[in-house]
Amino acid sequence: MKRYESWKFATLRVAVVRGGEVRVKEAIKALIRPIQMQFLKRGMCVACGMPLSKADRVSRDDGTEKVTCKCGRIYIFNPADQSYRRANFNEV
């Protein structure tokens, strides 16, 4: 595997197989990830674009908040650094 820098915060990984074909799934994920990171940085849902400040919030024991968008996506908000991230399966 070779690595190519696509943006300053993401690395584009493209695996070249026999015949020069590119693994499409990995390439698409590598292109979508930076866009999703920008949405989360701006506090917007990656699916519907709604501001997460308007979404339903539930406090958690560890000091973070579980944020549920109207489209059903679940995020974790960290008030210490004012950042959002997608929730893991064990956090839902």
C-alpha positions as a Markdown table, in Angstrom:
| # | Residue | x | y | z |
|---|---|---|---|---|
| 1 | Met | 0.0 | 0.0 | 0.0 |
| 2 | Lys | 1.2 | 3.5 | -0.8 |
| 3 | Arg | 0.1 | 6.6 | 1.0 |
| 4 | Tyr | -0.8 | 9.9 | -0.6 |
| 5 | Glu | -1.6 | 13.0 | 1.4 |
| 6 | Ser | -5.0 | 14.3 | 0.3 |
| 7 | Trp | -5.6 | 17.0 | 3.0 |
| 8 | Lys | -3.6 | 18.0 | 6.0 |
| 9 | Phe | -5.8 | 15.9 | 8.3 |
| 10 | Ala | -6.5 | 12.8 | 6.2 |
| 11 | Thr | -4.3 | 10.3 | 4.4 |
| 12 | Leu | -5.6 | 8.8 | 1.2 |
| 13 | Arg | -4.9 | 5.1 | 1.0 |
| 14 | Val | -5.2 | 3.5 | -2.4 |
| 15 | Ala | -4.4 | -0.2 | -2.8 |
| 16 | Val | -3.4 | -1.1 | -6.3 |
| 17 | Val | -4.0 | -4.7 | -7.2 |
| 18 | Arg | -3.1 | -6.7 | -10.3 |
| 19 | Gly | -3.8 | -4.9 | -13.6 |
| 20 | Gly | -3.7 | -1.5 | -12.0 |
| 21 | Glu | -7.3 | -1.6 | -10.7 |
| 22 | Val | -8.1 | 0.5 | -7.6 |
| 23 | Arg | -10.1 | -0.7 | -4.7 |
| 24 | Val | -13.1 | 1.5 | -5.1 |
| 25 | Lys | -14.5 | 1.1 | -1.7 |
| 26 | Glu | -11.3 | 2.2 | 0.1 |
| 27 | Ala | -10.8 | 5.1 | -2.3 |
| 28 | Ile | -14.4 | 6.4 | -1.7 |
| 29 | Lys | -14.0 | 6.1 | 2.0 |
| 30 | Ala | -10.8 | 8.1 | 1.8 |
| 31 | Leu | -12.5 | 10.9 | -0.1 |
| 32 | Ile | -15.6 | 11.1 | 2.1 |
| 33 | Arg | -13.8 | 11.0 | 5.4 |
| 34 | Pro | -12.3 | 14.6 | 5.1 |
| 35 | Ile | -15.7 | 16.0 | 4.2 |
| 36 | Gln | -17.3 | 14.3 | 7.2 |
| 37 | Met | -14.5 | 15.7 | 9.4 |
| 38 | Gln | -15.3 | 19.2 | 8.2 |
| 39 | Phe | -19.0 | 18.7 | 8.9 |
| 40 | Leu | -18.2 | 17.6 | 12.5 |
| 41 | Lys | -15.8 | 20.4 | 13.0 |
| 42 | Arg | -18.6 | 22.9 | 12.1 |
| 43 | Gly | -21.1 | 21.0 | 14.4 |
| 44 | Met | -23.2 | 19.7 | 11.6 |
| 45 | Cys | -24.7 | 16.2 | 11.0 |
| 46 | Val | -22.8 | 14.3 | 8.3 |
| 47 | Ala | -26.0 | 12.8 | 6.9 |
| 48 | Cys | -28.6 | 15.6 | 6.8 |
| 49 | Gly | -26.5 | 18.8 | 7.5 |
| 50 | Met | -28.6 | 19.9 | 10.5 |
| 51 | Pro | -26.8 | 21.9 | 13.2 |
| 52 | Leu | -26.1 | 19.5 | 16.1 |
| 53 | Ser | -26.8 | 22.3 | 18.5 |
| 54 | Lys | -30.5 | 21.8 | 17.7 |
| 55 | Ala | -30.4 | 18.0 | 18.2 |
| 56 | Asp | -31.6 | 16.1 | 21.3 |
| 57 | Arg | -29.0 | 15.8 | 24.0 |
| 58 | Val | -28.5 | 13.4 | 26.9 |
| 59 | Ser | -25.8 | 13.8 | 29.6 |
| 60 | Arg | -23.5 | 10.9 | 30.2 |
| 61 | Asp | -21.6 | 9.8 | 33.3 |
| 62 | Asp | -18.2 | 10.6 | 31.8 |
| 63 | Gly | -19.0 | 14.3 | 31.3 |
| 64 | Thr | -19.8 | 14.0 | 27.6 |
| 65 | Glu | -23.2 | 14.3 | 26.0 |
| 66 | Lys | -25.0 | 11.9 | 23.6 |
| 67 | Val | -26.4 | 13.9 | 20.7 |
| 68 | Thr | -29.1 | 12.3 | 18.5 |
| 69 | Cys | -29.9 | 14.0 | 15.2 |
| 70 | Lys | -33.4 | 14.0 | 13.7 |
| 71 | Cys | -32.1 | 11.6 | 11.0 |
| 72 | Gly | -31.1 | 9.1 | 13.6 |
| 73 | Arg | -27.3 | 9.5 | 13.6 |
| 74 | Ile | -25.8 | 9.5 | 17.1 |
| 75 | Tyr | -22.8 | 11.6 | 18.1 |
| 76 | Ile | -20.8 | 12.2 | 21.2 |
| 77 | Phe | -20.1 | 15.8 | 22.2 |
| 78 | Asn | -17.1 | 16.7 | 24.4 |
| 79 | Pro | -17.8 | 20.0 | 26.2 |
| 80 | Ala | -14.2 | 20.3 | 27.3 |
| 81 | Asp | -12.9 | 20.9 | 23.7 |
| 82 | Gln | -16.3 | 21.6 | 22.1 |
| 83 | Ser | -15.9 | 18.8 | 19.6 |
| 84 | Tyr | -18.2 | 16.2 | 18.1 |
| 85 | Arg | -17.5 | 12.6 | 16.9 |
| 86 | Arg | -19.6 | 9.7 | 15.7 |
| 87 | Ala | -20.6 | 7.3 | 18.5 |
| 88 | Asn | -19.3 | 3.8 | 18.7 |
| 89 | Phe | -21.6 | 0.8 | 19.0 |
| 90 | Asn | -20.8 | 0.3 | 22.7 |
| 91 | Glu | -21.7 | 4.0 | 23.4 |
| 92 | Val | -25.2 | 3.8 | 21.9 |
